[in-house]
Amino acid sequence: MSTFSLIAIPLFICGMIMLLLAATLKKHVFLSPGIALTSSSVVFAILGMTL
């Protein structure tokens, strides 16, 4: 596994937790970091698969 793939896994989990908190608690504070972490983890996973 590439380093990018190893970084992508915890980022994706943290992003999903943030999005879950935004949905359940109705707090929009968690929404933008959740989207940012999830999208960056997708980019890291794609980079990890291509390298």
Backbone as a chain_set.jsonl record, in Angstrom:
{"seq": "MSTFSLIAIPLFICGMIMLLLAATLKKHVFLSPGIALTSSSVVFAILGMTL", "coords": {"N": [[0.832, -1.186, 0.0], [0.406, 2.208, -0.728], [1.73, 5.255, 0.669], [-0.05, 7.332, 0.413], [-2.481, 5.988, 0.291], [-2.597, 4.918, 2.84], [-2.861, 7.237, 4.336], [-5.301, 8.116, 3.441], [-7.31, 6.496, 4.521], [-7.782, 7.007, 7.436], [-8.475, 9.717, 7.148], [-10.818, 9.604, 5.63], [-12.517, 8.29, 7.403], [-12.642, 10.148, 9.53], [-13.788, 12.283, 8.142], [-16.304, 11.21, 7.468], [-17.36, 10.901, 10.022], [-17.519, 13.573, 10.815], [-19.416, 14.495, 8.922], [-21.568, 12.929, 9.685], [-22.03, 13.935, 12.262], [-22.776, 16.518, 11.559], [-25.168, 16.002, 10.284], [-26.762, 14.726, 12.238], [-26.714, 16.342, 14.563], [-27.496, 18.739, 13.569], [-25.738, 20.842, 13.212], [-24.037, 23.178, 11.477], [-21.406, 23.679, 11.578], [-19.793, 21.453, 11.46], [-20.016, 20.662, 8.869], [-18.517, 21.8, 6.642], [-15.75, 21.139, 7.303], [-16.071, 18.356, 7.25], [-16.768, 17.818, 4.587], [-14.426, 18.721, 3.367], [-12.451, 16.996, 4.437], [-13.396, 14.515, 3.544], [-13.352, 14.815, 0.751], [-10.619, 15.279, 0.324], [-9.593, 12.86, 1.172], [-10.556, 11.165, -0.805], [-9.121, 12.102, -2.987], [-6.511, 11.491, -2.131], [-6.751, 8.697, -2.052], [-7.123, 8.102, -4.763], [-4.679, 9.017, -5.766], [-3.023, 7.228, -4.406], [-3.744, 4.821, -5.608], [-2.89, 5.222, -8.217], [-0.146, 5.488, -8.085]], "CA": [[0.0, 0.0, 0.0], [1.115, 3.471, -0.821], [1.554, 6.166, 1.801], [-1.278, 8.087, 0.176], [-3.611, 5.128, 0.657], [-2.629, 4.818, 4.301], [-3.352, 8.512, 4.852], [-6.686, 8.303, 3.009], [-8.253, 5.73, 5.336], [-8.261, 7.764, 8.601], [-9.127, 10.956, 6.728], [-12.173, 9.279, 5.214], [-13.291, 7.979, 8.607], [-12.894, 11.42, 10.218], [-14.726, 13.058, 7.338], [-17.638, 10.637, 7.622], [-17.821, 11.224, 11.379], [-17.918, 14.984, 10.797], [-20.668, 14.613, 8.183], [-22.607, 12.33, 10.518], [-22.333, 14.911, 13.306], [-23.503, 17.633, 10.946], [-26.525, 15.565, 9.966], [-27.553, 14.367, 13.418], [-26.814, 17.451, 15.515], [-27.946, 19.93, 12.828], [-24.737, 21.896, 13.383], [-23.371, 23.385, 10.193], [-19.977, 23.861, 11.824], [-19.11, 20.218, 11.088], [-20.273, 20.326, 7.473], [-17.41, 22.139, 5.74], [-14.584, 20.258, 7.511], [-16.4, 17.0, 6.827], [-16.653, 17.769, 3.127], [-13.017, 18.889, 3.014], [-11.716, 15.773, 4.766], [-13.839, 13.431, 2.678], [-12.854, 15.018, -0.618], [-9.169, 15.087, 0.297], [-9.301, 11.427, 1.279], [-10.801, 10.58, -2.121], [-7.97, 12.475, -3.816], [-5.381, 10.679, -1.682], [-6.961, 7.309, -2.471], [-6.854, 8.03, -6.212], [-3.228, 9.111, -5.92], [-2.437, 5.985, -3.931], [-3.964, 3.746, -6.577], [-2.152, 5.457, -9.454], [1.306, 5.385, -7.881]], "C": [[0.875, 1.246, 0.0], [0.863, 4.31, 0.438], [0.28, 6.977, 1.649], [-2.506, 7.274, 0.562], [-3.733, 4.992, 2.171], [-3.134, 6.101, 4.946], [-4.836, 8.669, 4.55], [-7.684, 7.616, 3.934], [-8.693, 6.503, 6.589], [-8.925, 9.091, 8.236], [-10.569, 10.709, 6.326], [-13.059, 8.993, 6.42], [-13.623, 9.263, 9.369], [-13.89, 12.285, 9.456], [-16.133, 12.536, 7.46], [-18.215, 10.916, 9.003], [-18.28, 12.678, 11.44], [-19.241, 15.18, 10.058], [-21.833, 14.002, 8.961], [-23.009, 13.269, 11.653], [-23.119, 16.088, 12.756], [-24.945, 17.244, 10.664], [-27.363, 15.316, 11.213], [-27.745, 15.537, 14.376], [-27.333, 18.746, 14.893], [-27.03, 21.133, 13.073], [-23.961, 22.02, 12.088], [-21.871, 23.625, 10.348], [-19.193, 22.639, 11.356], [-19.198, 19.932, 9.603], [-19.074, 20.61, 6.568], [-16.133, 21.352, 6.035], [-14.845, 18.82, 7.093], [-16.282, 16.833, 5.328], [-15.189, 17.858, 2.704], [-12.216, 17.611, 3.292], [-12.111, 14.619, 3.855], [-13.3, 13.596, 1.266], [-11.338, 14.847, -0.689], [-8.799, 13.612, 0.436], [-9.557, 10.715, -0.046], [-9.628, 10.885, -3.052], [-6.745, 11.65, -3.423], [-5.531, 9.225, -2.103], [-6.702, 7.137, -3.961], [-5.356, 8.125, -6.48], [-2.532, 7.824, -5.485], [-2.608, 4.852, -4.905], [-3.148, 3.956, -7.856], [-0.647, 5.293, -9.275], [1.737, 3.993, -7.607]], "O": [[1.924, 1.308, 0.64], [-0.103, 4.086, 1.167], [-0.394, 7.278, 2.634], [-3.467, 7.82, 1.104], [-4.837, 4.957, 2.714], [-3.773, 6.053, 5.997], [-5.559, 9.294, 5.327], [-8.797, 8.112, 4.111], [-9.898, 6.647, 6.795], [-9.836, 9.54, 8.931], [-11.449, 11.51, 6.641], [-14.219, 9.405, 6.454], [-14.759, 9.446, 9.807], [-14.737, 12.943, 10.06], [-17.076, 13.323, 7.548], [-19.417, 11.142, 9.143], [-19.309, 12.982, 12.044], [-20.096, 15.941, 10.511], [-22.955, 14.504, 8.898], [-24.192, 13.388, 11.972], [-24.026, 16.596, 13.414], [-25.847, 18.071, 10.793], [-28.545, 15.657, 11.244], [-28.826, 15.703, 14.941], [-27.58, 19.727, 15.594], [-27.48, 22.277, 13.132], [-23.304, 21.073, 11.655], [-21.154, 23.759, 9.356], [-18.056, 22.769, 10.904], [-18.512, 19.033, 9.116], [-18.662, 19.737, 5.804], [-15.472, 20.924, 5.09], [-13.933, 18.136, 6.628], [-15.758, 15.828, 4.847], [-14.761, 17.153, 1.791], [-11.398, 17.198, 2.47], [-11.259, 13.834, 3.44], [-12.844, 12.63, 0.653], [-10.828, 14.317, -1.676], [-7.797, 13.168, -0.125], [-8.853, 9.762, -0.379], [-9.196, 10.022, -3.817], [-6.022, 11.165, -4.292], [-4.547, 8.584, -2.474], [-6.124, 6.133, -4.378], [-4.825, 7.401, -7.321], [-1.571, 7.384, -6.117], [-1.725, 4.004, -5.031], [-2.756, 2.988, -8.507], [0.054, 4.987, -10.24], [2.926, 3.742, -7.413]]}, "num_chains": 1, "name": "protein.A"}
